[in-house]
Amino acid sequence: MCKKKTTNRQDMTHSEQGFTLIELMVIVMLIGILSYLSLVAFELYRANAAYASVESTLHSATVAAEASQSDPNNLPPPLGWYMQMGPGAITDPAAASYLVGLKLPRQTRIVASYDPNCVDAGCLSDFVEIWHCLANETAFWVRWGDGFSWTFRNVPGGGC
């Protein structure tokens, strides 16, 4: 004979219990906070990497500018305020003769100026500034007519 099994609620043992709604909400909140912090850290990492590209490009640009002026009898032509955005070689012929062999990385902007007739401390002979679209800072290099030069790093600004 088949005996029908009846269960009584009081007879059931509750050895396993699920999470309460409050506990689940706390876990979801903690996951949200950790996700937010990781996104902030990633954005900071990305901005620092972009600024490292700014520093590297500025160094290459100053080396190129100084190399173009190594022969005092064959100086590049004057360069007004020249700006280029985008990757690749410098497109303007006067700027290309001043910034010999410089290639810009992606999302980078350069502003450059050169005056070969500047021979005293009161005038600006060379100017190169580099931005990166993802960086929060920019950097630039200046040289006056007397040969004194200075590099300004971590200048607030940047972006495109």
DSSP file (Angstrom, degrees, kcal/mol; ACC not computed):
  #  RESIDUE AA STRUCTURE BP1 BP2  ACC     N-H-->O    O-->H-N    N-H-->O    O-->H-N    TCO  KAPPA ALPHA  PHI   PSI    X-CA   Y-CA   Z-CA
    1    1 A M              0   0    0      0, 0.0     2,-0.6     0, 0.0     0, 0.0   0.000 360.0 360.0 360.0 141.4    0.0    0.0    0.0
    2    2 A C        -     0   0    0      1,-0.0     2,-0.6     2,-0.0     0, 0.0  -0.720 360.0-150.7 -88.5 121.3    1.2    3.4   -0.9
    3    3 A K        -     0   0    0     -2,-0.6     2,-0.4     1,-0.0    -1,-0.0  -0.807  14.9-130.3 -94.2 127.3    1.5    5.7    2.1
    4    4 A K        -     0   0    0     -2,-0.6     2,-0.6     1,-0.1    -1,-0.0  -0.606  19.0-134.1 -78.9 130.3    1.0    9.3    1.3
    5    5 A K        -     0   0    0     -2,-0.4     2,-0.5     2,-0.0    -1,-0.1  -0.730  22.5-169.5 -88.1 124.4    3.7   11.5    2.7
    6    6 A T        -     0   0    0     -2,-0.6     2,-0.5     2,-0.0    -2,-0.0  -0.926   5.1-156.1-114.6 139.3    2.5   14.5    4.4
    7    7 A T        -     0   0    0     -2,-0.5     2,-0.4     3,-0.0     3,-0.0  -0.927   1.7-154.6-116.3 139.4    4.7   17.3    5.5
    8    8 A N    >>  -     0   0    0     -2,-0.5     4,-1.0     1,-0.1     3,-0.9  -0.891  20.1-131.1-109.4 140.6    4.0   19.7    8.2
    9    9 A R  T 34 S+     0   0    0     -2,-0.4     3,-0.4     1,-0.3    -1,-0.1   0.841 108.6  54.5 -61.5 -33.3    5.6   23.1    8.2
   10   10 A Q  T 34 S+     0   0    0      1,-0.2    -1,-0.3    -3,-0.0    -3,-0.0   0.768 102.7  57.6 -73.1 -24.2    6.6   22.7   11.7
   11   11 A D  T <4 S+     0   0    0     -3,-0.9    -1,-0.2     2,-0.1    -2,-0.2   0.725  84.6  98.5 -79.0 -21.1    8.4   19.5   10.9
   12   12 A M     <  -     0   0    0     -4,-1.0     2,-0.4    -3,-0.4    -5,-0.0  -0.443  66.8-142.9 -70.8 136.0   10.7   21.1    8.3
   13   13 A T        -     0   0    0     -2,-0.2     2,-0.8     1,-0.0     3,-0.2  -0.819   1.1-148.5 -98.0 140.8   14.2   22.0    9.4
   14   14 A H        +     0   0    0     -2,-0.4     3,-0.0     1,-0.2    -2,-0.0  -0.666  37.3 150.0-108.5  75.4   15.6   25.1    8.1
   15   15 A S        +     0   0    0     -2,-0.8     2,-0.5     1,-0.1    -1,-0.2   0.778  68.4  48.0 -77.9 -25.3   19.3   24.4    8.0
   16   16 A E        -     0   0    0     -3,-0.2     2,-0.4     0, 0.0    -1,-0.1  -0.961  67.8-178.9-119.2 131.4   19.9   26.6    5.0
   17   17 A Q        -     0   0    0     -2,-0.5     3,-0.1    -3,-0.0     2,-0.1  -0.938  20.5-128.0-124.1 150.7   18.6   30.1    4.8
   18   18 A G        -     0   0    0     -2,-0.4     2,-0.2     1,-0.1    -1,-0.0  -0.258  39.1 -80.1 -84.8 177.6   18.9   32.6    2.0
   19   19 A F        -     0   0    0      1,-0.1    -1,-0.1    -2,-0.1     2,-0.1  -0.494  45.2-119.4 -76.6 148.4   20.1   36.2    2.2
   20   20 A T     >  -     0   0    0     -2,-0.2     4,-2.2     1,-0.1     5,-0.2  -0.421  27.0-107.4 -80.1 165.0   17.8   38.8    3.4
   21   21 A L  H  > S+     0   0    0      1,-0.2     4,-2.3     2,-0.2     5,-0.2   0.876 120.2  53.9 -61.3 -38.4   16.9   41.7    1.2
   22   22 A I  H  > S+     0   0    0      2,-0.2     4,-2.3     1,-0.2    -1,-0.2   0.922 107.7  50.1 -63.1 -44.5   19.0   44.1    3.3
   23   23 A E  H  > S+     0   0    0      1,-0.2     4,-2.2     2,-0.2    -2,-0.2   0.911 111.1  48.9 -62.2 -42.1   22.1   41.9    2.9
   24   24 A L  H  X S+     0   0    0     -4,-2.2     4,-2.4     1,-0.2    -1,-0.2   0.895 110.4  51.2 -64.1 -39.6   21.6   41.7   -0.9
   25   25 A M  H  X S+     0   0    0     -4,-2.3     4,-2.3     2,-0.2    -2,-0.2   0.891 109.2  50.7 -65.3 -38.9   21.2   45.5   -1.1
   26   26 A V  H  X S+     0   0    0     -4,-2.3     4,-2.5     2,-0.2    -2,-0.2   0.911 110.8  49.1 -64.5 -42.0   24.4   46.0    0.9
   27   27 A I  H  X S+     0   0    0     -4,-2.2     4,-2.3     2,-0.2    -2,-0.2   0.926 111.9  47.9 -63.8 -44.8   26.3   43.6   -1.4
   28   28 A V  H  X S+     0   0    0     -4,-2.4     4,-2.2     1,-0.2    -1,-0.2   0.897 111.8  50.9 -62.5 -40.1   25.0   45.4   -4.5
   29   29 A M  H  X S+     0   0    0     -4,-2.3     4,-2.4     2,-0.2    -2,-0.2   0.916 110.0  49.2 -64.3 -43.0   26.0   48.7   -2.9
   30   30 A L  H  X S+     0   0    0     -4,-2.5     4,-2.5     2,-0.2    -2,-0.2   0.896 110.4  50.5 -64.2 -40.0   29.5   47.5   -2.2
   31   31 A I  H  X S+     0   0    0     -4,-2.3     4,-2.3     1,-0.2    -1,-0.2   0.906 110.5  50.6 -63.2 -40.7   29.9   46.2   -5.7
   32   32 A G  H  X S+     0   0    0     -4,-2.2     4,-2.3     2,-0.2    -2,-0.2   0.911 110.7  47.9 -63.0 -43.1   28.7   49.6   -7.0
   33   33 A I  H  X S+     0   0    0     -4,-2.4     4,-2.5     2,-0.2    -2,-0.2   0.924 112.8  48.3 -64.6 -44.7   31.2   51.5   -4.9
   34   34 A L  H  X S+     0   0    0     -4,-2.5     4,-2.1     1,-0.2    -1,-0.2   0.882 111.1  51.1 -64.1 -37.6   34.1   49.2   -5.9
   35   35 A S  H  X S+     0   0    0     -4,-2.3     4,-2.1     2,-0.2    -2,-0.2   0.923 110.2  49.2 -63.9 -44.2   33.1   49.6   -9.6
   36   36 A Y  H  X S+     0   0    0     -4,-2.3     4,-2.3     1,-0.2    -2,-0.2   0.928 111.2  49.3 -61.0 -45.9   33.1   53.4   -9.2
   37   37 A L  H  X S+     0   0    0     -4,-2.5     4,-2.3     1,-0.2    -1,-0.2   0.877 110.2  50.8 -63.5 -37.2   36.5   53.5   -7.6
   38   38 A S  H  X S+     0   0    0     -4,-2.1     4,-2.2     2,-0.2    -1,-0.2   0.880 109.6  50.5 -69.2 -35.6   38.0   51.2  -10.2
   39   39 A L  H  X S+     0   0    0     -4,-2.1     4,-2.3     2,-0.2    -2,-0.2   0.898 110.8  49.0 -66.8 -39.7   36.6   53.5  -13.0
   40   40 A V  H  X S+     0   0    0     -4,-2.3     4,-2.1     2,-0.2    -2,-0.2   0.921 112.3  48.3 -64.0 -43.8   38.1   56.6  -11.3
   41   41 A A  H  X S+     0   0    0     -4,-2.3     4,-2.3     1,-0.2    -2,-0.2   0.887 111.0  51.0 -64.4 -38.7   41.5   54.8  -10.9
   42   42 A F  H  X S+     0   0    0     -4,-2.2     4,-2.6     2,-0.2    -1,-0.2   0.908 109.1  50.5 -65.5 -41.3   41.4   53.7  -14.6
   43   43 A E  H  X S+     0   0    0     -4,-2.3     4,-2.3     2,-0.2    -2,-0.2   0.901 111.3  48.5 -63.5 -40.7   40.6   57.3  -15.7
   44   44 A L  H  X S+     0   0    0     -4,-2.1     4,-2.3     2,-0.2    -1,-0.2   0.906 111.3  50.3 -64.7 -41.9   43.6   58.6  -13.7
   45   45 A Y  H  X S+     0   0    0     -4,-2.3     4,-2.2     2,-0.2    -2,-0.2   0.913 111.1  49.1 -60.9 -43.5   45.8   55.9  -15.1
   46   46 A R  H  X S+     0   0    0     -4,-2.6     4,-2.1     2,-0.2    -2,-0.2   0.899 111.0  49.1 -66.1 -40.8   44.7   56.8  -18.6
   47   47 A A  H  X S+     0   0    0     -4,-2.3     4,-2.3     2,-0.2    -1,-0.2   0.895 111.2  50.2 -65.4 -39.5   45.4   60.5  -18.0
   48   48 A N  H  X S+     0   0    0     -4,-2.3     4,-1.9     2,-0.2    -2,-0.2   0.889 110.1  50.0 -66.2 -38.2   48.8   59.8  -16.6
   49   49 A A  H  X S+     0   0    0     -4,-2.2     4,-1.5     2,-0.2    -2,-0.2   0.893 110.4  50.4 -65.8 -39.2   49.6   57.6  -19.7
   50   50 A A  H  X S+     0   0    0     -4,-2.1     4,-1.7     1,-0.2    -2,-0.2   0.895 109.5  50.8 -65.6 -39.2   48.5   60.4  -22.0
   51   51 A Y  H  X S+     0   0    0     -4,-2.3     4,-2.5     1,-0.2    -1,-0.2   0.858 104.8  57.0 -68.0 -33.0   50.7   62.9  -20.1
   52   52 A A  H  X S+     0   0    0     -4,-1.9     4,-2.2     1,-0.2    -1,-0.2   0.877 105.8  51.3 -62.0 -36.0   53.7   60.5  -20.4
   53   53 A S  H  X S+     0   0    0     -4,-1.5     4,-2.5     2,-0.2    -2,-0.2   0.874 107.5  53.2 -66.2 -37.5   53.0   60.8  -24.2
   54   54 A V  H  X S+     0   0    0     -4,-1.7     4,-2.6     2,-0.2    -2,-0.2   0.940 110.0  47.4 -60.3 -48.2   53.1   64.6  -23.9
   55   55 A E  H  X S+     0   0    0     -4,-2.5     4,-2.3     1,-0.2    -2,-0.2   0.915 113.5  47.6 -60.5 -44.6   56.5   64.5  -22.1
   56   56 A S  H  X S+     0   0    0     -4,-2.2     4,-2.2     1,-0.2    -1,-0.2   0.914 113.4  47.1 -64.7 -43.7   57.9   62.1  -24.7
   57   57 A T  H  X S+     0   0    0     -4,-2.5     4,-2.4     2,-0.2    -2,-0.2   0.888 111.1  52.0 -66.9 -38.8   56.7   64.1  -27.7
   58   58 A L  H  X S+     0   0    0     -4,-2.6     4,-2.5     2,-0.2     5,-0.2   0.912 109.1  50.2 -63.5 -41.9   57.9   67.4  -26.1
   59   59 A H  H  X S+     0   0    0     -4,-2.3     4,-2.2     1,-0.2    -2,-0.2   0.934 111.8  47.6 -61.2 -45.2   61.4   65.9  -25.6
   60   60 A S  H  X S+     0   0    0     -4,-2.2     4,-2.3     1,-0.2    -2,-0.2   0.888 111.9  51.0 -62.0 -39.1   61.4   64.7  -29.3
   61   61 A A  H  X S+     0   0    0     -4,-2.4     4,-2.6     2,-0.2    -2,-0.2   0.898 109.9  48.2 -67.8 -40.8   60.2   68.2  -30.4
   62   62 A T  H  X S+     0   0    0     -4,-2.5     4,-2.4     2,-0.2     5,-0.2   0.896 112.2  49.3 -68.0 -38.1   63.0   70.0  -28.5
   63   63 A V  H  X S+     0   0    0     -4,-2.2     4,-2.2    -5,-0.2    -2,-0.2   0.920 112.9  48.0 -63.9 -42.4   65.6   67.7  -29.8
   64   64 A A  H  X S+     0   0    0     -4,-2.3     4,-1.9     2,-0.2    36,-0.7   0.906 112.1  49.0 -64.5 -41.9   64.3   68.2  -33.4
   65   65 A A  H  X S+     0   0    0     -4,-2.6     4,-0.7     1,-0.2    -2,-0.2   0.915 113.5  46.0 -65.1 -42.9   64.2   72.0  -32.9
   66   66 A E  H >< S+     0   0    0     -4,-2.4     3,-0.6     1,-0.2    -1,-0.2   0.867 110.8  53.4 -68.5 -34.9   67.8   72.1  -31.6
   67   67 A A  H >< S+     0   0    0     -4,-2.2     3,-1.3     1,-0.2     4,-0.3   0.862 103.4  56.8 -66.6 -35.0   69.0   69.8  -34.4
   68   68 A S  H 3< S+     0   0    0     -4,-1.9     3,-0.3    30,-0.4    -1,-0.2   0.726 110.1  45.7 -68.9 -19.4   67.5   72.1  -37.0
   69   69 A Q  T << S+     0   0    0     -4,-0.7    -1,-0.3    -3,-0.6    -2,-0.2   0.189  79.4 104.2-106.9  15.6   69.6   75.0  -35.6
   70   70 A S  S <  S+     0   0    0     -3,-1.3    -1,-0.2     1,-0.2    -2,-0.1   0.802  76.5  57.2 -70.1 -27.4   72.9   73.1  -35.3
   71   71 A D  S >  S-     0   0    0      3,-0.3     3,-1.8    -4,-0.3    -1,-0.2  -0.895  70.4-163.7-104.2 107.1   74.3   74.8  -38.4
   72   72 A P  T 3  S+     0   0    0      0, 0.0     3,-0.4     0, 0.0    -1,-0.1   0.699  89.7  56.0 -65.0 -17.4   74.2   78.6  -37.9
   73   73 A N  T 3  S+     0   0    0      1,-0.2    -3,-0.0    -3,-0.1    -4,-0.0   0.531 111.6  42.9 -88.8  -6.4   74.7   79.2  -41.6
   74   74 A N  S <  S+     0   0    0     -3,-1.8    -3,-0.3    -6,-0.1    -1,-0.2  -0.460  76.8 163.9-138.0  63.0   71.7   77.1  -42.5
   75   75 A L        -     0   0    0     -3,-0.4    -6,-0.1     1,-0.1    23,-0.1  -0.491  42.0-104.5 -80.8 150.6   68.9   78.0  -40.1
   76   76 A P        -     0   0    0      0, 0.0    -1,-0.1     0, 0.0     3,-0.1  -0.310  45.6 -92.4 -67.6 159.3   65.3   77.1  -40.9
   77   77 A P        -     0   0    0      0, 0.0    20,-0.0     0, 0.0    21,-0.0  -0.267  55.3 -79.1 -68.1 160.4   62.9   79.9  -42.0
   78   78 A P        -     0   0    0      0, 0.0     2,-0.5     0, 0.0    37,-0.2  -0.260  44.9-152.2 -58.4 147.2   60.9   81.8  -39.5
   79   79 A L  E     -A  114   0A   0     35,-2.8    35,-2.6    -3,-0.1     3,-0.2  -0.970   2.9-155.2-128.4 115.9   57.8   80.0  -38.3
   80   80 A G  E     -     0   0A   0     -2,-0.5     2,-0.9    33,-0.2    32,-0.1   0.032  60.7 -45.5 -69.9-168.9   54.8   81.9  -37.1
   81   81 A W  E    S-     0   0A   0     32,-0.1     2,-0.4    30,-0.1    32,-0.2  -0.492  72.3-173.6 -67.3 104.9   52.3   80.3  -34.6
   82   82 A Y  E     -A  112   0A   0     30,-3.1    30,-2.6    -2,-0.9     2,-0.4  -0.848   6.8-175.1-104.4 135.0   51.9   76.9  -36.2
   83   83 A M  E     +A  111   0A   0     -2,-0.4     2,-0.4    28,-0.2    28,-0.2  -0.995   5.0 177.1-131.6 138.0   49.4   74.3  -34.9
   84   84 A Q  E     -A  110   0A   0     26,-2.1    26,-2.4    -2,-0.4     2,-0.4  -0.998   8.1-166.0-139.2 136.9   48.8   70.7  -36.0
   85   85 A M  E     +A  109   0A   0     -2,-0.4    24,-0.2    24,-0.2    21,-0.1  -0.972  49.8  39.7-119.4 133.8   46.4   68.2  -34.6
   86   86 A G  S    S-     0   0    0     22,-2.2    18,-0.1    -2,-0.4     2,-0.1  -0.383  83.5 -55.5 118.9 166.7   46.7   64.5  -35.5
   87   87 A P  S    S+     0   0    0      0, 0.0     2,-0.2     0, 0.0    19,-0.1  -0.332  82.7  40.1 -80.5 159.2   49.1   61.7  -36.0
   88   88 A G  E    S-E  104   0B   0     16,-2.5    16,-3.3    -2,-0.1     3,-0.1  -0.516  90.3 -20.8 108.5-171.5   52.0   61.6  -38.4
   89   89 A A  E    S-E  103   0B   0     14,-0.3     2,-0.2    -2,-0.2    14,-0.2  -0.247  75.5 -86.8 -72.4 159.8   54.7   63.8  -39.7
   90   90 A I        -     0   0    0     12,-1.0    -1,-0.1     9,-0.2    11,-0.1  -0.515  38.4-160.6 -67.2 131.4   54.6   67.6  -39.6
   91   91 A T        +     0   0    0     -2,-0.2    -1,-0.1    -3,-0.1    -2,-0.1   0.794  62.8  84.9 -91.6 -30.3   52.7   68.8  -42.8
   92   92 A D  S  > S-     0   0    0      1,-0.1     4,-2.8     2,-0.0     5,-0.2  -0.583  72.4-140.6 -76.1 131.0   53.8   72.4  -43.1
   93   93 A P  H  > S+     0   0    0      0, 0.0     4,-1.8     0, 0.0     5,-0.2   0.895 101.5  47.3 -60.6 -41.4   57.2   72.8  -45.0
   94   94 A A  H  > S+     0   0    0      1,-0.2     4,-1.1     2,-0.2     5,-0.1   0.917 115.6  45.3 -66.4 -41.5   58.5   75.6  -42.7
   95   95 A A  H  > S+     0   0    0      1,-0.2     4,-3.3     2,-0.2    -1,-0.2   0.868 110.5  54.5 -68.3 -35.8   57.5   73.7  -39.6
   96   96 A A  H  < S+     0   0    0     -4,-2.8     5,-0.3     1,-0.2    -1,-0.2   0.836 107.4  50.0 -67.3 -32.0   58.9   70.4  -41.0
   97   97 A S  H  < S+     0   0    0     -4,-1.8     3,-0.3    -5,-0.2    -1,-0.2   0.749 116.5  42.8 -77.1 -21.6   62.3   72.2  -41.5
   98   98 A Y  H  < S+     0   0    0     -4,-1.1     2,-0.9     1,-0.2   -30,-0.4   0.881 119.9  40.1 -85.7 -44.2   62.2   73.5  -37.9
   99   99 A L  S >< S-     0   0    0     -4,-3.3     3,-1.8    -5,-0.1    -9,-0.2  -0.614  91.0-158.2-104.8  70.2   60.9   70.2  -36.3
  100  100 A V  T 3   -     0   0    0     -2,-0.9    -3,-0.1   -36,-0.7   -33,-0.1  -0.268  67.6 -10.8 -60.2 120.8   63.1   67.9  -38.3
  101  101 A G  T 3  S+     0   0    0     -5,-0.3    -1,-0.3     1,-0.2     2,-0.2   0.522  89.1 153.6  73.9   6.7   61.7   64.3  -38.4
  102  102 A L    <   -     0   0    0     -3,-1.8   -12,-1.0    -6,-0.2     2,-0.4  -0.504  23.0-169.0 -73.7 134.2   59.1   64.8  -35.7
  103  103 A K  E     -E   89   0B   0     -2,-0.2   -14,-0.3   -14,-0.2   -43,-0.1  -0.991  14.7-137.4-122.7 130.3   56.1   62.6  -35.8
  104  104 A L  E     -E   88   0B   0    -16,-3.3   -16,-2.5    -2,-0.4     3,-0.1  -0.661  15.6-131.3 -86.9 137.9   53.0   63.2  -33.7
  105  105 A P    >   -     0   0    0      0, 0.0     3,-0.9     0, 0.0   -19,-0.2  -0.246  45.1 -67.9 -74.2 174.0   51.3   60.4  -31.9
  106  106 A R  T 3  S+     0   0    0      1,-0.2    27,-0.1   -19,-0.1     3,-0.1  -0.264 117.7  13.6 -60.1 149.2   47.5   59.9  -32.0
  107  107 A Q  T 3  S+     0   0    0      1,-0.2    26,-2.6    25,-0.1     2,-0.4   0.803  97.1 130.9  55.6  36.5   45.3   62.5  -30.3
  108  108 A T  E <   - B   0 132A   0     -3,-0.9   -22,-2.2    24,-0.2     2,-0.4  -0.943  39.2-163.8-122.2 141.7   48.2   65.0  -29.9
  109  109 A R  E     -AB  85 131A   0     22,-2.0    22,-2.6    -2,-0.4     2,-0.4  -0.971   5.0-165.0-124.6 139.8   48.3   68.6  -30.8
  110  110 A I  E     -AB  84 130A   0    -26,-2.4   -26,-2.1    -2,-0.4     2,-0.4  -0.959   8.1-168.7-124.5 142.6   51.4   70.8  -31.2
  111  111 A V  E     +AB  83 129A   0     18,-2.3    18,-2.8    -2,-0.4     2,-0.3  -1.000  19.7 173.6-125.2 129.3   51.9   74.5  -31.3
  112  112 A A  E     +AB  82 128A   0    -30,-2.6   -30,-3.1    -2,-0.4     2,-0.3  -0.975  14.2 179.5-139.6 151.0   55.3   75.8  -32.4
  113  113 A S  E     - B   0 127A   0     14,-2.3    14,-2.1    -2,-0.3     2,-0.3  -0.989   4.0-176.0-148.1 144.4   56.9   79.2  -33.2
  114  114 A Y  E     -AB  79 126A   0    -35,-2.6   -35,-2.8    -2,-0.3    12,-0.2  -0.984   9.3-175.8-147.5 132.7   60.4   80.0  -34.2
  115  115 A D    >   -     0   0    0     10,-2.5     3,-1.2    -2,-0.3     8,-0.0  -0.910   3.2-174.4-128.3 103.4   62.2   83.4  -34.8
  116  116 A P  T 3  S+     0   0    0      0, 0.0    -1,-0.1     0, 0.0     9,-0.1   0.673  83.1  63.3 -71.6 -14.9   65.8   83.1  -36.2
  117  117 A N  T 3  S+     0   0    0      8,-0.1     2,-0.6     2,-0.0     8,-0.1   0.488  75.0 106.3 -87.5  -2.8   66.3   86.9  -35.9
  118  118 A C    <   +     0   0    0     -3,-1.2    -3,-0.1     1,-0.1     7,-0.0  -0.679  34.0 156.0 -80.5 117.1   65.8   86.9  -32.2
  119  119 A V        +     0   0    0     -2,-0.6     2,-0.3    27,-0.1    -1,-0.1   0.355  47.4  65.3-126.9   4.0   69.3   87.5  -30.6
  120  120 A D  S >  S-     0   0    0      1,-0.0     3,-1.3    26,-0.0    25,-1.0  -0.800  85.9-105.8-126.4 172.2   68.7   89.0  -27.2
  121  121 A A  T 3  S+     0   0    0     24,-0.3    -1,-0.0    -2,-0.3    -3,-0.0   0.647 108.6  69.7 -69.9 -15.0   67.1   87.9  -23.9
  122  122 A G  T 3  S+     0   0    0     22,-0.1     2,-0.3     2,-0.1    -1,-0.3   0.575  92.1  63.0 -83.5  -8.9   64.0   90.1  -24.5
  123  123 A C  S <  S-     0   0    0     -3,-1.3    22,-2.0    -8,-0.0     2,-0.7  -0.864  81.5-116.9-121.6 155.3   62.5   88.1  -27.3
  124  124 A L  E     + C   0 144A   0     -2,-0.3    20,-0.2    20,-0.2     3,-0.1  -0.767  28.9 176.2 -90.5 116.2   61.2   84.6  -27.7
  125  125 A S  E     +     0   0A   0     18,-2.0   -10,-2.5    -2,-0.7     2,-0.4   0.906  66.6  18.1 -85.5 -47.3   63.3   82.5  -30.1
  126  126 A D  E     +BC 114 143A   0     17,-2.4    17,-2.1   -12,-0.2     2,-0.3  -0.961  58.2 175.3-130.8 144.6   61.6   79.1  -29.8
  127  127 A F  E     +BC 113 142A   0    -14,-2.1   -14,-2.3    -2,-0.4     2,-0.4  -0.945   3.2 169.9-148.6 127.2   58.3   77.9  -28.5
  128  128 A V  E     -BC 112 141A   0     13,-2.4    13,-2.9    -2,-0.3     2,-0.4  -0.985   5.4-179.6-138.1 126.8   56.8   74.4  -28.5
  129  129 A E  E     -BC 111 140A   0    -18,-2.8   -18,-2.3    -2,-0.4     2,-0.4  -0.986   8.1-160.9-127.7 139.6   53.7   73.3  -26.6
  130  130 A I  E     -BC 110 139A   0      9,-2.6     9,-1.6    -2,-0.4     2,-0.3  -0.969   8.2-179.1-123.6 133.0   52.2   69.8  -26.6
  131  131 A W  E     -B  109   0A   0    -22,-2.6   -22,-2.0    -2,-0.4     2,-0.4  -0.888  11.2-157.2-119.6 155.8   48.7   68.7  -25.7
  132  132 A H  E >   -B  108   0A   0      5,-0.3    27,-1.6    -2,-0.3     3,-1.1  -0.996  22.4-130.5-129.8 139.6   47.1   65.3  -25.6
  133  133 A C  T 3  S+     0   0    0    -26,-2.6    27,-0.4    -2,-0.4   -25,-0.1   0.802 107.2  41.3 -59.6 -31.0   43.4   64.8  -25.8
  134  134 A L  T 3  S+     0   0    0    -27,-0.3    -1,-0.3    25,-0.2     2,-0.2   0.496  96.6  95.2 -97.6  -3.8   43.2   62.5  -22.8
  135  135 A A    <   -     0   0    0     -3,-1.1    24,-0.4   -85,-0.2    -3,-0.1  -0.562  60.6-152.0 -88.7 152.4   45.7   64.4  -20.6
  136  136 A N  S    S+     0   0    0     -2,-0.2    21,-1.9   -89,-0.2     2,-0.3   0.428  80.8  50.0 -96.4  -1.9   44.7   66.9  -17.9
  137  137 A E  E     - D   0 156A   0     19,-0.2    -5,-0.3   -90,-0.2     2,-0.3  -0.917  64.8-155.6-136.1 159.0   48.0   68.7  -18.3
  138  138 A T  E     - D   0 155A   0     17,-2.7    17,-2.5    -2,-0.3     2,-0.3  -0.778   6.9-150.2-125.9 171.3   50.2   70.1  -21.0
  139  139 A A  E     -C  130   0A   0     -9,-1.6    -9,-2.6    -2,-0.3     2,-0.3  -0.995  12.2-176.5-143.4 147.0   53.9   70.9  -21.3
  140  140 A F  E     -CD 129 152A   0     12,-2.2    12,-3.6    -2,-0.3     2,-0.4  -0.987  15.0-147.2-146.1 159.7   55.9   73.5  -23.2
  141  141 A W  E     -CD 128 151A   0    -13,-2.9   -13,-2.4    -2,-0.3     2,-0.3  -0.975  16.4-175.7-125.4 133.9   59.4   74.5  -24.0
  142  142 A V  E     -CD 127 150A   0      8,-2.7     8,-2.6    -2,-0.4     2,-0.4  -0.962   7.2-170.6-129.4 148.9   60.6   78.0  -24.6
  143  143 A R  E     -CD 126 149A   0    -17,-2.1   -17,-2.4    -2,-0.3   -18,-2.0  -0.991  13.7-146.4-138.3 132.5   64.0   79.5  -25.5
  144  144 A W  E >   -C  124   0A   0      4,-2.7     3,-2.1    -2,-0.4   -20,-0.2  -0.417  35.4 -95.5 -91.1 170.8   64.9   83.2  -25.5
  145  145 A G  T 3  S+     0   0    0    -22,-2.0   -24,-0.3   -25,-1.0   -21,-0.1   0.735 120.9  60.5 -60.2 -25.9   67.2   84.9  -27.9
  146  146 A D  T 3  S-     0   0    0    -26,-0.3    -1,-0.3   -23,-0.2   -25,-0.1   0.448 120.5-104.3 -83.6   2.0   70.2   84.7  -25.5
  147  147 A G  S <  S+     0   0    0     -3,-2.1     2,-0.3     1,-0.3    -2,-0.1   0.288  75.6 138.2  97.0 -10.4   70.0   80.8  -25.6
  148  148 A F        -     0   0    0     -5,-0.1    -4,-2.7     2,-0.0    -1,-0.3  -0.535  31.6-174.6 -70.6 130.0   68.4   80.4  -22.1
  149  149 A S  E     -D  143   0A   0     -2,-0.3     2,-0.3    -6,-0.2    -6,-0.2  -0.897  12.6-170.9-127.9 158.3   65.7   77.8  -22.3
  150  150 A W  E     -D  142   0A   0     -8,-2.6    -8,-2.7    -2,-0.3     2,-0.5  -0.997  13.4-146.7-147.8 141.1   63.1   76.4  -19.9
  151  151 A T  E     -D  141   0A   0     -2,-0.3     2,-0.6   -10,-0.2   -10,-0.2  -0.951  11.2-155.5-111.1 126.8   60.7   73.5  -19.9
  152  152 A F  E     -D  140   0A   0    -12,-3.6   -12,-2.2    -2,-0.5     2,-0.3  -0.900  17.9-172.3-102.4 119.1   57.3   73.9  -18.2
  153  153 A R  E     +     0   0A   0     -2,-0.6   -14,-0.2   -14,-0.2   -15,-0.0  -0.763  57.2  16.9-112.4 156.5   55.8   70.6  -17.1
  154  154 A N  E    S+     0   0A   0     -2,-0.3    -1,-0.2     1,-0.2   -15,-0.2   0.861  72.7 172.2  54.4  42.9   52.5   69.7  -15.6
  155  155 A V  E     -D  138   0A   0    -17,-2.5   -17,-2.7    -3,-0.3    -1,-0.2  -0.714  39.7-109.2 -80.7 125.7   50.8   72.9  -16.7
  156  156 A P  E    S+D  137   0A   0      0, 0.0     2,-0.3     0, 0.0   -19,-0.2  -0.252  84.0  57.1 -57.3 141.7   47.0   72.6  -16.0
  157  157 A G        +     0   0    0    -21,-1.9     2,-0.2    -3,-0.0    -3,-0.0  -0.952  48.4 134.5 134.2-154.3   45.0   72.4  -19.2
  158  158 A G        +     0   0    0     -2,-0.3   -25,-0.1     1,-0.1   -22,-0.1  -0.649  21.3 109.1 106.5-165.8   45.1   70.0  -22.0
  159  159 A G              0   0    0    -27,-1.6   -25,-0.2   -24,-0.4    -1,-0.1  -0.191 360.0 360.0  79.4-179.7   42.4   68.2  -23.8
  160  160 A C              0   0    0    -27,-0.4    -1,-0.2   -29,-0.1   -27,-0.1   0.377 360.0 360.0-111.8 360.0   41.4   68.9  -27.4
